[in-house]
Amino acid sequence: MSDRHRVLTLVFALVLGVSALAGCSPTEPASKPATNPVEAAEPEPIKIGTLPTEDALPLWVAEEEGLFTKAGLNVEIITLQAAQERDAAFASGAIDAFMGDVIAAAALEAGGSPVSLATVMLGATPAEGRFGIVAKPGSKARTLNDLAGVPVGTSSASIQEYVFDALMADAGVSADQVKKEVVAKVPARYELLMSGKLEAASLPEPLLSLAEKQGAVLIADDTTGDNLTQTVLGVSDGYLAMPGGMKTVSELLRVWDEAVTTINKDPDSWRSLLVDKARLPEPLKDTYAVNMYPMASMPTQAMVDPVLAWMKDKGLLKTSVTYADLVQELPE
């Protein structure tokens, strides 16, 4: 196993209370373990870039409740307005970690910004987080087959396009009948749908729920069947190469679990924070369902490989990227 691929194994070993780097030489008594440089290190400050979406709620809760400070961590959460801005910040070193998806991580990896996926932030189960396809208000469409040959608004080379393609394929719609109208900005796509200028659109939350509330017809979403999407925490390999960086990520994942436990006990009690940080639309602020969040765990190969295969088929990777490039599984 290379040093590059050993990084997160060591981090998770620390989270699980295992001294992955500790050990004794054959001549040393068991009571005198070798010094663990990660455990001995001072945590490095970390800047985490997020988008204003629900995926980051445990980070905001940890900040609100002082959990980072309690753990001795210097964590700065930087809210960025677009995925392109977030990716540019990561590639330039302006942030050390980011909230994103497997597509973003693989593109950064292939583009020369090595990244390791530290945990799934949302989407450990199909019910966590939601993408869907909705038809315009008044549409007679009720199934994905009704949208065969119909241009559907979506973005390009994104997790939204990936979900759209997967849902259409699962419904048996042939590839030559899958038609797309690229509208990159989600708010603009929503407005075009609701004004009837798009027959249908692929939308993420919370605009998916808002569209439904205002009369759009839900055709399909990804909350049943195969688990299609995950939000992940990507961390720079350069940051993890520092013992203090590894120490920070180890403690950060502990804090994540603490924040998740707090949220999952009473999700609705965090609605006001979510409304503020994720900028939920006014019509949803009192009714939008606050997610349950997963405890820290690295994405599985079953989560990552289909996304990489789709990216390869679309010609979206400058160089080959594999699951092992992004995630190192813990030894059994």
Number of C-alpha atoms within 10 A of each C-alpha: 7 6 8 19 17 14 19 27 18 21 26 24 16 22 18 12 9 12 18 15 15 14 14 13 10 7 6 11 9 11 7 11 14 14 13 14 15 23 17 11 15 16 22 19 15 20 18 21 28 23 20 20 19 21 25 26 25 25 22 18 21 22 17 12 13 11 19 21 12 10 14 14 20 13 18 14 17 15 18 15 13 12 17 11 13 24 24 13 17 24 19 10 15 14 23 23 28 28 26 25 23 24 21 21 25 28 21 19 24 19 13 11 18 21 29 27 26 28 26 24 30 27 23 25 16 18 15 21 24 21 23 22 28 31 30 25 19 12 14 10 17 14 17 21 17 12 21 18 15 17 17 25 29 27 22 14 16 18 23 20 18 20 21 27 18 17 21 21 14 13 13 12 18 13 12 8 14 19 16 20 16 15 18 14 11 18 12 11 25 25 13 18 23 21 12 16 12 19 21 31 31 28 27 18 16 20 20 21 23 18 22 15 12 12 15 23 21 21 19 20 20 21 18 12 11 13 16 24 27 25 21 27 27 26 27 22 23 15 21 22 13 16 18 20 25 28 24 27 25 23 19 24 20 21 22 23 18 17 23 23 17 17 21 17 10 12 16 17 13 17 21 13 15 24 20 11 17 18 14 22 13 9 12 15 15 12 10 18 13 20 18 18 26 20 19 23 16 22 25 15 14 11 18 22 15 14 20 21 13 16 19 15 10 10 11 17 18 14 14 12 19 16 17 13 17 24 24 23 17 13 6 3
